[in-house]
């Protein structure tokens, strides 16, 4: 058991060293807001789809397809349970705060924080199953998440869901996997080079945003601690328990637990800003959960590795 905790802890520590580099770059002005937005676009529109496609370049395997469907069902159930809990727990009198608390509890940073960790701990199979978790995340975020943040269903757009880069990458990857389509080395090699950027770039972006916030403010919000408690501990443990009861084991189990145990999604701030909710609160929740996740993620994932 100790070895599992040490292994996971080492992987998380490596990610946080990259975050520290981004933090220092932000403090020394080597990274600017404009540069970070460009990096974010590169990661979202190029790197993430390449990560997904890269891990789908493999011969068709019925067992892997079955695992993919199981991961999709688990991801959907985890989001539904999270929504129910968020709606029951938070009833702030200020709608702009209430929406942020609920959004932060529901949506984890399953792209930026989870994919690098899934790659490090579980290899290509982890990213293979992690990709479908991200697809479910995006579908729920651009439907329920938009409704929650805007207070209305008028902002929900099917076009935004369909044209999401990760979903496009998933469709391309599925075609390659289901047909066992041979991909020339010159193309697969280029995809791999781009996919390798998925770990350092997102971690540095997280570090930059941490450098731009007043960390002390995040520790003054009692409700924020409750939100982070549910996001980092309660939700992943419920996900682990539910999947164990359903008979889910192995790589699919650990992939979903890693995704569910990630800190508050960076998209929380984007949505808070877009729909005129409390953006400062969203930054505090992202900051607080990211800091605590250096301890909680190794504990949760190490526990899941040992017991599952």
C-alpha positions in Angstrom: 0.0 0.0 0.0 2.8 2.4 0.9 4.4 1.9 -2.5 1.2 2.9 -4.2 1.0 6.1 -2.3 4.6 6.9 -2.9 4.3 6.2 -6.7 1.2 8.4 -7.0 2.6 11.1 -4.8 5.8 11.2 -6.9 3.7 11.7 -10.1 1.7 14.5 -8.5 4.8 16.1 -7.2 6.3 16.1 -10.7 3.2 17.9 -11.9 3.4 20.4 -9.1 7.0 21.2 -10.0 5.8 22.1 -13.4 3.1 24.3 -11.8 5.8 25.9 -9.7 7.7 26.8 -12.9 4.5 28.5 -14.2 4.1 30.2 -10.9 7.6 31.7 -11.1 7.2 32.7 -14.7 4.0 34.5 -13.7 5.6 36.3 -10.8 8.6 37.3 -12.9 6.4 38.4 -15.8 8.0 35.9 -18.2 4.4 34.7 -18.8 1.7 37.3 -19.4 -2.1 37.1 -19.6 -2.0 37.4 -23.4 0.7 34.6 -23.7 -1.3 32.3 -21.4 -4.5 32.7 -23.4 -2.6 31.8 -26.5 -1.1 28.7 -24.8 -4.5 27.7 -23.5 -5.9 27.9 -27.1 -3.0 25.8 -28.4 -3.7 23.2 -25.7 -7.4 23.2 -26.2 -7.6 23.2 -30.0 -4.4 21.3 -30.9 -2.7 19.4 -28.1 -5.8 17.8 -26.4 -7.2 16.4 -29.6 -3.8 15.1 -30.5 -3.5 13.3 -27.1 -6.9 11.6 -27.7 -6.1 10.6 -31.3 -2.6 9.4 -30.4 -4.0 6.9 -27.9 -6.7 5.7 -30.3 -4.1 4.7 -32.9 -4.2 1.0 -32.1 -5.8 -2.2 -33.5 -9.4 -2.7 -32.7 -10.0 -4.7 -29.5 -13.4 -5.7 -28.3 -12.4 -5.7 -24.6 -11.0 -2.1 -24.9 -14.3 -1.0 -26.6 -16.3 -2.5 -23.7 -14.0 -0.7 -21.3 -14.6 2.5 -23.2 -18.4 2.2 -22.9 -18.1 1.4 -19.2 -15.9 4.5 -18.7 -18.5 6.6 -20.5 -21.3 5.3 -18.3 -19.3 5.8 -15.2 -18.4 9.4 -16.2 -22.0 10.2 -16.8 -23.1 8.7 -13.5 -20.4 10.6 -11.6 -21.5 13.9 -13.1 -25.2 13.2 -12.4 -24.5 12.4 -8.7 -22.3 15.5 -8.5 -25.1 17.7 -9.9 -27.6 16.3 -7.3 -25.2 16.9 -4.5 -24.4 20.4 -5.6 -28.0 21.3 -5.9 -28.7 20.0 -2.4 -25.7 21.4 -0.6 -25.5 25.0 -1.9 -28.3 27.5 -1.5 -26.4 30.8 -1.2 -28.6 34.0 -1.1 -26.5 35.6 -3.8 -27.2 33.8 -7.1 -23.8 34.8 -8.6 -22.0 33.0 -5.8 -24.4 30.1 -5.6 -23.9 29.2 -9.3 -20.1 29.3 -8.9 -20.1 27.0 -5.8 -22.3 24.5 -7.7 -20.3 24.6 -10.9 -17.0 24.2 -9.0 -18.4 21.1 -7.1 -19.6 19.4 -10.2 -16.8 19.9 -12.7 -13.3 18.7 -12.1 -10.1 19.6 -13.9 -10.3 16.3 -15.7 -8.3 17.5 -18.8 -5.4 19.6 -17.5 -4.8 17.7 -14.2 -6.1 14.2 -15.0 -4.7 13.4 -18.4 -1.1 13.9 -17.5 -1.6 11.8 -14.3 -3.4 9.1 -16.2 -0.6 9.0 -18.7 2.0 8.8 -16.0 0.3 6.1 -13.8 -1.7 4.1 -16.3 0.0 4.7 -19.7 -1.8 4.9 -23.0 -4.7 2.8 -21.8 -5.4 5.4 -19.0 -5.6 8.2 -21.6 -7.7 6.0 -23.9 -10.4 5.7 -21.2 -9.7 9.2 -19.9 -10.6 10.7 -23.3 -14.2 9.5 -23.1 -14.5 11.0 -19.5 -13.5 14.3 -21.0 -16.1 14.0 -23.7 -18.8 13.4 -21.2 -17.4 16.3 -19.1 -17.7 18.6 -22.1 -21.2 17.5 -23.0 -22.5 18.0 -19.5 -20.6 21.3 -19.1 -21.9 22.8 -22.3 -25.5 21.8 -21.5 -26.2 21.7 -17.8 -23.1 23.9 -17.0 -24.3 26.6 -19.4 -27.8 26.4 -18.0 -26.5 26.6 -14.5 -24.2 29.5 -15.1 -26.6 31.6 -17.2 -29.8 30.7 -15.3 -31.5 30.0 -18.6 -31.4 27.4 -21.3 -31.2 30.0 -24.1 -27.4 29.9 -24.0 -27.1 26.2 -24.6 -25.7 25.6 -28.1 -25.6 22.2 -29.9 -23.0 23.7 -32.2 -20.6 24.4 -29.4 -21.0 20.8 -28.2 -20.5 19.2 -31.6 -17.5 21.4 -32.5 -15.7 21.0 -29.2 -12.1 20.1 -30.1 -12.0 17.2 -27.7 -15.2 15.7 -29.1 -13.8 16.1 -32.6 -10.6 14.4 -31.5 -12.7 11.6 -30.0 -14.7 11.1 -33.2 -11.5 10.9 -35.3 -9.9 8.6 -32.7 -12.9 6.3 -32.7 -12.9 6.0 -36.5 -9.2 5.1 -36.4 -9.7 2.6 -33.6 -12.9 0.9 -34.9 -11.6 0.5 -38.4 -8.0 -0.3 -37.3 -7.0 2.4 -39.9 -3.3 2.4 -40.5 -1.7 5.8 -39.9 1.7 6.7 -41.6 4.6 7.1 -39.2 5.2 10.7 -40.4 1.6 11.6 -39.2 1.5 9.5 -36.0 5.0 10.8 -35.1 3.9 14.4 -35.5 0.8 13.8 -33.4 2.9 12.3 -30.7 5.2 15.3 -30.6 2.2 17.6 -30.2 0.6 15.3 -27.6 3.7 15.4 -25.5 3.0 19.1 -24.8 -0.1 18.1 -22.8 1.8 17.8 -19.5 4.1 20.8 -19.3 1.9 23.5 -20.9 -1.3 23.0 -18.9 0.6 22.7 -15.6 2.4 26.0 -16.3 -0.9 27.7 -17.1 -2.3 26.5 -13.8 0.9 27.9 -12.1 0.5 31.2 -13.8 -3.1 31.7 -12.6 -2.0 30.7 -9.1 0.6 33.5 -9.3 -2.1 36.1 -10.1 -4.3 35.3 -7.2 -4.2 36.3 -3.5 -4.0 32.9 -2.0 -4.8 34.2 1.5 -8.3 35.3 0.3 -9.1 31.7 -0.7 -8.7 30.5 2.9 -11.3 33.0 4.3 -14.3 31.4 2.7 -16.0 28.7 4.8 -18.3 27.6 2.0 -15.3 27.4 -0.2 -13.8 24.8 2.0 -17.1 22.8 1.9 -17.1 23.0 -1.8 -13.4 21.8 -2.0 -14.1 19.0 0.5 -16.8 17.6 -1.7 -14.8 18.2 -4.9 -11.6 16.5 -3.7 -12.8 13.8 -1.3 -16.5 13.1 -1.2 -17.1 12.9 -5.0 -14.1 10.7 -5.8 -14.8 8.3 -2.9 -18.5 8.0 -4.0 -17.3 7.4 -7.5 -14.9 4.7 -6.3 -17.5 3.1 -4.1 -20.2 3.1 -6.8 -17.9 1.6 -9.4 -16.7 -1.1 -7.0 -20.3 -2.0 -6.3 -21.0 -2.1 -10.0 -18.1 -4.5 -10.6 -15.8 -2.0 -12.4 -12.1 -2.8 -11.8 -8.6 -2.2 -13.2 -7.7 0.6 -15.5 -11.2 1.9 -16.1 -11.8 2.2 -12.3 -8.5 4.1 -11.7 -9.0 6.3 -14.7 -12.4 7.5 -13.5 -11.2 7.9 -9.9 -8.2 10.1 -11.1 -10.6 12.3 -13.2 -13.1 12.5 -10.3 -10.4 13.4 -7.8 -9.0 16.3 -9.8 -9.4 19.9 -8.4 -12.0 22.4 -9.5 -12.1 22.9 -13.3 -10.3 25.9 -14.7 -13.4 26.4 -16.8 -15.2 27.5 -13.6 -13.5 30.9 -14.0 -14.2 31.1 -17.7 -17.9 30.4 -17.2 -18.1 32.8 -14.2 -16.6 35.6 -16.3 -18.7 34.8 -19.4 -22.0 34.8 -17.5 -21.3 37.6 -15.0 -21.1 35.5 -11.9 -18.5 35.9 -9.1 -15.2 35.5 -11.0 -13.1 36.2 -8.0 -14.8 33.5 -6.0 -14.2 31.0 -8.9 -10.4 31.8 -8.9 -10.3 31.3 -5.2 -12.0 27.9 -5.5 -9.6 26.8 -8.3 -6.6 28.0 -6.2 -7.7 26.4 -3.0 -8.6 23.0 -4.6 -5.4 22.9 -6.6 -3.3 23.5 -3.5 -5.1 20.8 -1.5 -5.1 18.3 -4.4 -1.3 17.8 -4.0 -2.2 15.9 -0.9 -5.7 14.5 -1.7 -5.0 13.1 -5.2 -2.2 10.8 -4.1 -4.2 9.6 -1.1 -7.4 9.0 -3.1 -5.7 7.4 -6.1 -3.2 5.4 -3.9 -6.2 4.1 -1.9 -8.1 3.1 -5.1 -5.0 1.4 -6.5 -4.6 -0.6 -3.3 -8.2 -1.6 -2.6 -9.5 -1.8 -6.2 
